[in-house]
Amino acid sequence: MPQPHPRFYPGPCRGKINGFTEKGARELARSIRNAWERAGWDVAVRIERISSEDIPDGRSIAHFTVRTDLVNGLAQRRL
């Protein structure tokens, strides 16, 4: 019988994923979606640009976040 939900890890993402970069946010979104899918749930996950930061050499760095449709940390739709 599949686990009713993915294992919960409190706090920041473990490992080497930097969720503030676009690449890291995409990796994090993929891992969230895949974990819930393995447990038999459909979760909508999207990447959003949340801010930009100017750095001394004149460039700007974008920061991203991952948003889901989880309610109180739980999925709402079965696959």
C-alpha positions as CSV (number, residue, x, y, z in Angstrom):
1,M,0.0,0.0,0.0
2,P,1.5,3.4,-0.9
3,Q,2.3,5.9,1.8
4,P,-0.5,8.4,2.2
5,H,1.9,11.3,1.8
6,P,5.6,12.0,1.2
7,R,7.9,12.1,4.2
8,F,8.0,15.6,5.8
9,Y,11.3,17.3,6.3
10,P,11.0,20.5,8.3
11,G,13.1,23.5,7.6
12,P,15.1,24.5,4.5
13,C,15.6,22.1,1.7
14,R,18.2,19.5,2.5
15,G,21.0,18.8,0.0
16,K,22.5,21.1,-2.5
17,I,19.4,22.7,-4.1
18,N,19.3,26.5,-3.9
19,G,15.6,27.2,-4.2
20,F,16.2,30.9,-4.7
21,T,17.8,30.4,-8.1
22,E,15.6,29.6,-11.1
23,K,17.4,26.3,-11.7
24,G,17.1,25.4,-8.0
25,A,13.5,26.3,-7.8
26,R,12.7,24.1,-10.8
27,E,14.6,21.2,-9.2
28,L,12.7,21.7,-5.9
29,A,9.4,21.9,-7.8
30,R,10.2,18.7,-9.7
31,S,11.1,16.9,-6.5
32,I,7.9,18.0,-4.7
33,R,5.7,17.0,-7.7
34,N,7.4,13.6,-8.0
35,A,7.2,12.8,-4.3
36,W,3.5,13.5,-4.2
37,E,3.0,11.6,-7.4
38,R,4.7,8.5,-6.0
39,A,2.3,8.7,-3.1
40,G,-0.7,8.8,-5.5
41,W,-1.5,12.5,-5.4
42,D,-1.7,15.3,-8.0
43,V,-0.1,18.5,-6.8
44,A,0.1,21.7,-8.9
45,V,3.6,23.3,-8.5
46,R,4.7,26.6,-10.0
47,I,7.8,28.8,-10.0
48,E,7.5,32.5,-9.2
49,R,10.0,35.3,-9.4
50,I,9.8,37.0,-6.1
51,S,12.4,39.8,-6.2
52,S,15.6,41.0,-7.8
53,E,18.8,42.1,-6.2
54,D,21.3,44.6,-7.7
55,I,24.9,43.6,-7.3
56,P,27.9,45.9,-7.3
57,D,29.0,45.2,-10.9
58,G,25.7,46.6,-12.3
59,R,23.9,43.3,-12.9
60,S,20.7,42.1,-11.2
61,I,20.1,38.7,-9.7
62,A,16.5,37.3,-9.7
63,H,15.2,35.3,-6.7
64,F,12.5,32.6,-7.1
65,T,10.2,30.7,-4.9
66,V,8.1,27.5,-5.3
67,R,4.3,27.7,-4.8
68,T,2.0,24.7,-4.6
69,D,-1.8,24.1,-4.1
70,L,-1.2,22.1,-0.9
71,V,-3.6,23.0,1.9
72,N,-2.1,22.8,5.4
73,G,0.7,20.7,3.8
74,L,-1.6,18.1,2.2
75,A,-2.6,17.4,-1.4
76,Q,-6.2,17.7,-2.4
77,R,-6.5,15.6,-5.5
78,R,-5.8,11.9,-6.1
79,L,-4.2,10.8,-9.4
